[in-house]
Amino acid sequence: MRYDVSAVAKHLRCPSQPTPARSEIPLAKRVSAAVRIPLSTPSAVYNITVGGNLLPTLSRRLGPLTPGTTPRLFVISSPEIWRLWSEPLLGSFRDQPSPTPILLPAGETHKRLASVERIAEQLASSGADRDSLLLALGGGIVGDITGFIAAIYMRGIPYVQLPTTLLAQVDSSVGGKTGVNLRAGKNLVGSFHHPLAVFADTDTLSTLPPRELRAGLQESIKAGIIRSPQLFRHLEREAATILDAAHPGHIAALTRVIVASIRIKAEVVQADERESGLRMILNFGHTLGHAIEAATDYKQLLHGEAIGWGSIAATHLARARGTLSPQDAARIEQTILRYGPLPRFTAKASKLVALTTSDKKNRSGTRSFILPTAIGTVEIVRDVTDAELLHAAESMLALMRQPDLQP
């Protein structure tokens, strides 16, 4: 059974929220000040602020979020990020108590319930109560775990997202999805729990390794594929500037990508907060992408890199079905590879297909799949057969094995 996104959007469970048509996201010519993007859902209203110098001014930015109270602050981070960015963050609290740091080892292997329990015990022993405020300083793993702890500690306390990686800024910090992994699959234990605010300080990207930057940009490519031809064209045409940190236009070009990506996600989340329909399109490339991560024990590829390969597989599947033109398929594949290199990995196509059975988008044993029909438009389908998926995975693996394929 096949679902058109516009049709699905008409039957969302939040009738009070008008469903926006697919829109072109404006890309400003210049970015000279912080940009504030509002997000409003039936359960939460908050702003995502994008710009430089946000961590050194964090204290005054937090004040309006908790009027009439002075909450105890706890910042959850990784040792590497804390070493790089604790000084500007703590420097903003010169005239008041500083946040208490709780550090989580980096890596997907620590995104587990054991880490949640350990951090919750530390919060309890440090006197954290229902008025305490958690700060998530780090990438997507830190943000997901912090949000999940905030959702369940004392049955719910507030938190703020301070994403320091591109992937976290454009995707995981926005929308209120929180959770951890099980052996059976990614993010199978979690909750919807929105932050009070998101402060995406673009200065933190200055210490991001090039590989992390490129991996994060795969999520922005995804945003263009599912919702904005304009963003996709910008990523195509400005690739050299976006990828070159020494280019004088790099920060402006990259910031435009971040702002446009967040606006796309906010638009979708506002229409479908709980992923009852439209929000599923944000998982384009993730069905096989998550399978690739699981098949490689979360050790060989960064999340964005796995999503890049998963997006190529989904594009091959759409092309094979005849729902995507050869021209658009080629543009999608070329752009994904342009923002590589995507690491090669070893896995059998049959194993990847088998691993998709635990994907959290599945309903009543039926696999849901997001397929592009044109650049900027996708559809949600539920009739992808194992044979089709196997062929798409084999096609992607064959492409991966080609020598001199990527930059």
GIGI-V879098 format. One line per field, one symbol per residue. phi: phi as a letter, one per 20 degrees, with the letter a starting at -180 (. if undefined). psi: psi as a letter, one per 30 degrees, with the letter a starting at -180 (. if undefined). burial: b if it has 16 or more other ideal C-beta (glycine too) atoms within 10 Angstrom, else e. A space follows every 10 residues. Layout:
phi = ???
psi = ???
burial = ???
//
This chain:
phi = .dcegffgff dfedffefef ffcfefdffc cdbfdddfcc cgdacbdddc remeffdfgf ffgffcfncc ffdcddbdgf ffffcfffff ffdgdbgefe ecddgfoffe ecffffffff fffffenfcf efcededqef ffffffffff fdflmpcfbc ecfddffffe cffdonfcqc edgfreleca bebfffacde efffffdfgg ffffffffff ggfffebbgf fffffffdgf ffedfeffeg ffffffffff ffffffffff ebfdleagfg ffegneffff fffffdllde cfgffffgff ffffffffff fnecfgffff fffffgffef feffbdaegf fffffffeff ffclmdfecd cfdafobcce cccfegffff fffffffffg efflfdf
psi = kkkkeeeeff glgiffjkjk lklkjkjkel jflkkkjkkk lffkklkjkk algeefgeef feeffikgli lkkkkkllee eeeegeeeef ffheglklkk kjkkklkffg ilfeeeeeee eeeefggkaf flkkkjjaae eeeeeeeeee efkhgjlllk kikfleeeef dffkfgklll lleflkhfka ljjklflkjj jfefffgkke eeeeeefeee eeeeeffjee eeeeeeegee eefjffkfge eeeeeeeeee eeeeeeeeee fieghfdeff ffgkffefee eeeefgggff kleeeeeeee eeeeeeeeee fgfkleeeee eeeeeeeega kkklljkkee eeeefffgkf fkkhgkkkkj kkfljfkllk lggkleeeee eeeeeeeeee fkkhel.
burial = eebebeebbe ebebeebebe ebeebebeee beebbebebe beebebbbbb bbebbbebbe bbeebeeeee bbbbbbbbee bbebbbebbb ebeeeeeebb bbbbebebeb bbeebbeebb eebeeeebee ebbbbbbbbb bbbbbbbbbb bbbeeebbbb bbbbbbbbbb bbbbbbbbbb beeebbbeeb ebbbbbbbbb bbbbbeebee ebbbbbbbbb bbbbbbbbbb bbbbbeebbe ebbeeeeeeb bbbbbbbbbb bbbbbbbbbb bbbbbebbbb bbbbbbbbbb bbbbbeebeb bbbbbbbbbb bbbbbbbbbe bebbeeebbe bbbebbbbbb ebbebebebe ebbebbebbb beeeeebbbb bbbebbbbbb beebeeebbb bbbbbbbebb eeeeeee
//
